Amino acid sequence: MSEDGFLGWAKFDLHLPYSRSLKEKRMAIKSIKEKIRALTGASVAEIDGNETWQTATIAAAIVSNDSNHIETSWNDMLRIIQNRDEVVIVNAEKKWK
C-alpha cells in the first residue's frame, strides 16, 4: 500500500451496433455511466465519439488507499458494460499508480 494512495484509470472504446440515433446512443451511455458511478464511486465521462451514434469512448477514474479496491472497481465496470446487450467492448484499458 502506498502512503499517497492509488489512482485508477479505465478507458473503454465501445460500439453500439443497434443504435440508430445520437439520442439512443446517449441514453445507453448515460445508463452505463450512472451504473458505474453508483457501484464504484468513480468519476465517469464520455471522452470521444460524442457526435457519432454507434461509437463511444468512456473513461473512469477512482482514488483509493487500497489497490484491491481499484482492481475490484475495474472488474465491476467491465461487468456492467459486458452485461449490456446493446454495447460491444472494442477495447478496454486500465492503469493505476
Contacts in CASP RR format, 6 or more apart in sequence:
PFRMAT RR
TARGET T0000
AUTHOR 0000-0000-0000
METHOD contacts of the structure
MODEL  1
MSEDGFLGWAKFDLHLPYSRSLKEKRMAIKSIKEKIRALTGASVAEIDGN
ETWQTATIAAAIVSNDSNHIETSWNDMLRIIQNRDEVVIVNAEKKWK
1 65 0 8 1.000
1 66 0 8 1.000
1 67 0 8 1.000
2 65 0 8 1.000
5 63 0 8 1.000
5 64 0 8 1.000
5 65 0 8 1.000
6 63 0 8 1.000
6 64 0 8 1.000
6 65 0 8 1.000
6 66 0 8 1.000
6 67 0 8 1.000
6 69 0 8 1.000
6 70 0 8 1.000
6 96 0 8 1.000
6 97 0 8 1.000
7 61 0 8 1.000
7 62 0 8 1.000
7 63 0 8 1.000
7 96 0 8 1.000
7 97 0 8 1.000
8 61 0 8 1.000
8 62 0 8 1.000
8 63 0 8 1.000
8 64 0 8 1.000
8 70 0 8 1.000
8 73 0 8 1.000
8 74 0 8 1.000
8 94 0 8 1.000
8 95 0 8 1.000
8 96 0 8 1.000
8 97 0 8 1.000
9 59 0 8 1.000
9 60 0 8 1.000
9 61 0 8 1.000
9 94 0 8 1.000
9 95 0 8 1.000
9 96 0 8 1.000
10 42 0 8 1.000
10 59 0 8 1.000
10 60 0 8 1.000
10 61 0 8 1.000
10 74 0 8 1.000
10 77 0 8 1.000
10 92 0 8 1.000
10 93 0 8 1.000
10 94 0 8 1.000
11 47 0 8 1.000
11 57 0 8 1.000
11 58 0 8 1.000
11 59 0 8 1.000
11 60 0 8 1.000
11 91 0 8 1.000
11 92 0 8 1.000
11 93 0 8 1.000
11 94 0 8 1.000
12 57 0 8 1.000
12 58 0 8 1.000
12 59 0 8 1.000
12 77 0 8 1.000
12 81 0 8 1.000
12 89 0 8 1.000
12 91 0 8 1.000
12 92 0 8 1.000
12 93 0 8 1.000
13 48 0 8 1.000
13 55 0 8 1.000
13 56 0 8 1.000
13 57 0 8 1.000
13 89 0 8 1.000
13 90 0 8 1.000
13 91 0 8 1.000
13 92 0 8 1.000
14 29 0 8 1.000
14 55 0 8 1.000
14 56 0 8 1.000
14 57 0 8 1.000
14 58 0 8 1.000
14 81 0 8 1.000
14 87 0 8 1.000
14 88 0 8 1.000
14 89 0 8 1.000
14 90 0 8 1.000
15 54 0 8 1.000
15 55 0 8 1.000
15 87 0 8 1.000
15 88 0 8 1.000
15 90 0 8 1.000
16 24 0 8 1.000
16 25 0 8 1.000
16 28 0 8 1.000
16 53 0 8 1.000
16 54 0 8 1.000
16 55 0 8 1.000
16 56 0 8 1.000
16 86 0 8 1.000
16 87 0 8 1.000
16 88 0 8 1.000
17 54 0 8 1.000
17 86 0 8 1.000
17 88 0 8 1.000
18 86 0 8 1.000
19 25 0 8 1.000
19 28 0 8 1.000
19 53 0 8 1.000
19 54 0 8 1.000
19 86 0 8 1.000
20 53 0 8 1.000
21 53 0 8 1.000
22 51 0 8 1.000
22 53 0 8 1.000
24 53 0 8 1.000
25 52 0 8 1.000
25 53 0 8 1.000
25 54 0 8 1.000
25 56 0 8 1.000
28 84 0 8 1.000
28 86 0 8 1.000
28 87 0 8 1.000
29 46 0 8 1.000
29 56 0 8 1.000
29 58 0 8 1.000
31 84 0 8 1.000
32 58 0 8 1.000
32 80 0 8 1.000
32 81 0 8 1.000
32 84 0 8 1.000
32 87 0 8 1.000
33 44 0 8 1.000
33 45 0 8 1.000
33 46 0 8 1.000
33 58 0 8 1.000
35 80 0 8 1.000
36 42 0 8 1.000
36 44 0 8 1.000
36 60 0 8 1.000
36 76 0 8 1.000
36 77 0 8 1.000
36 80 0 8 1.000
37 43 0 8 1.000
37 44 0 8 1.000
39 76 0 8 1.000
39 80 0 8 1.000
40 60 0 8 1.000
40 62 0 8 1.000
40 73 0 8 1.000
40 76 0 8 1.000
40 77 0 8 1.000
41 62 0 8 1.000
41 73 0 8 1.000
42 60 0 8 1.000
42 61 0 8 1.000
42 62 0 8 1.000
42 73 0 8 1.000
42 77 0 8 1.000
43 60 0 8 1.000
43 61 0 8 1.000
43 62 0 8 1.000
44 58 0 8 1.000
44 59 0 8 1.000
44 60 0 8 1.000
45 58 0 8 1.000
45 59 0 8 1.000
45 60 0 8 1.000
46 56 0 8 1.000
46 57 0 8 1.000
46 58 0 8 1.000
47 57 0 8 1.000
47 58 0 8 1.000
47 59 0 8 1.000
48 56 0 8 1.000
48 57 0 8 1.000
49 55 0 8 1.000
49 56 0 8 1.000
49 57 0 8 1.000
50 56 0 8 1.000
55 90 0 8 1.000
60 77 0 8 1.000
62 69 0 8 1.000
62 70 0 8 1.000
62 73 0 8 1.000
64 70 0 8 1.000
64 73 0 8 1.000
67 96 0 8 1.000
70 96 0 8 1.000
74 94 0 8 1.000
78 89 0 8 1.000
78 92 0 8 1.000
81 87 0 8 1.000
81 89 0 8 1.000
82 89 0 8 1.000
END
